[in-house]
């Protein structure tokens, strides 16, 4: 039953990530074609709750999706099973979440607080 839940959770996060990826790509294309500098991009994302929520949701979905995928790979390639497999998944997911959250905070609010 756990495998079915993880399978469904991975599919749900994929459905959530699809429009977020398209939105992210649209932003990248807009920035490149507009010739925006890093400072101009950060000027638009700093202190923005919208960008914080957009990329924060993206990071949460990617962390869950990636951790489940890495769990499958660890089981198939490394033969991990049981509690060790679940521990691997949780460590991977939390690592992805922490790295992503740090990046989101850096481009949305970190500089805004020091100013």
C-alpha positions in Angstrom: 0.0 0.0 0.0 2.9 2.3 0.7 4.3 1.9 -2.8 0.9 2.8 -4.3 0.8 6.0 -2.1 4.3 6.9 -3.1 3.4 6.3 -6.8 0.4 8.5 -6.6 2.2 11.2 -4.7 4.9 11.2 -7.3 2.3 11.5 -10.1 0.5 14.3 -8.2 3.7 16.3 -7.8 4.5 15.8 -11.5 1.1 17.3 -12.3 1.9 20.2 -10.0 5.5 20.7 -11.4 4.4 20.7 -15.1 2.9 24.2 -15.1 5.6 25.5 -12.7 8.3 24.3 -15.1 6.6 26.0 -18.0 6.2 29.2 -16.0 9.9 29.0 -15.0 10.9 28.5 -18.6 8.8 31.5 -19.7 10.5 33.7 -17.1 13.9 32.6 -18.3 13.0 33.3 -21.9 11.5 36.7 -20.9 14.7 37.6 -19.0 17.1 36.5 -21.7 15.2 38.2 -24.5 14.7 41.3 -22.4 18.4 41.5 -21.7 17.8 41.7 -18.0 20.9 41.7 -15.7 21.1 39.7 -12.5 20.5 42.9 -10.5 17.4 43.7 -12.5 16.0 40.1 -12.0 16.7 40.3 -8.3 15.2 43.7 -8.1 11.9 42.1 -9.4 12.0 39.1 -7.1 13.2 40.7 -3.8 10.4 41.2 -1.3 7.9 39.4 -3.6 5.5 37.1 -1.9 4.3 35.9 -5.3 7.7 34.7 -6.4 8.3 33.2 -2.9 5.1 31.2 -3.2 5.7 30.2 -6.8 9.3 29.0 -6.3 8.5 27.7 -2.8 5.8 25.5 -4.2 8.1 24.4 -6.9 10.8 23.4 -4.4 8.4 21.4 -2.2 7.0 19.5 -5.2 10.5 18.8 -6.6 11.7 17.6 -3.2 8.9 15.1 -2.8 9.0 14.0 -6.4 12.8 13.7 -6.5 13.0 11.8 -3.1 10.5 9.2 -4.3 12.4 8.8 -7.6 15.7 8.4 -5.8 14.1 5.9 -3.5 13.1 3.8 -6.5 16.6 4.1 -7.9 18.2 3.1 -4.6 16.0 0.1 -4.4 16.7 -1.1 -7.9 20.4 -0.2 -8.3 21.7 -0.5 -4.7 19.3 -3.1 -3.4 18.3 -1.0 -0.4 15.1 -2.3 1.4 13.0 -1.6 4.4 13.9 1.1 6.9 17.2 1.9 5.3 15.4 2.6 2.0 12.9 4.9 3.7 15.7 6.6 5.6 17.5 7.2 2.3 14.3 8.7 0.8 13.8 11.1 3.8 17.4 12.3 3.9 17.3 12.9 0.1 14.0 14.7 0.3 15.1 16.9 3.3 18.4 17.7 1.6 16.6 18.8 -1.6 14.1 20.8 0.4 16.8 22.6 2.4 18.9 23.4 -0.7 15.9 24.6 -2.6 14.4 26.6 0.3 17.8 28.3 0.7 17.8 29.3 -2.9 14.2 30.6 -2.8 14.9 32.6 0.3 18.1 34.1 -1.3 16.3 35.4 -4.4 13.1 36.6 -2.7 13.7 37.9 0.9 17.3 37.5 2.1 18.6 40.8 0.7 15.4 42.6 1.5 15.8 41.9 5.2 19.4 43.3 5.4 18.5 46.5 3.7 
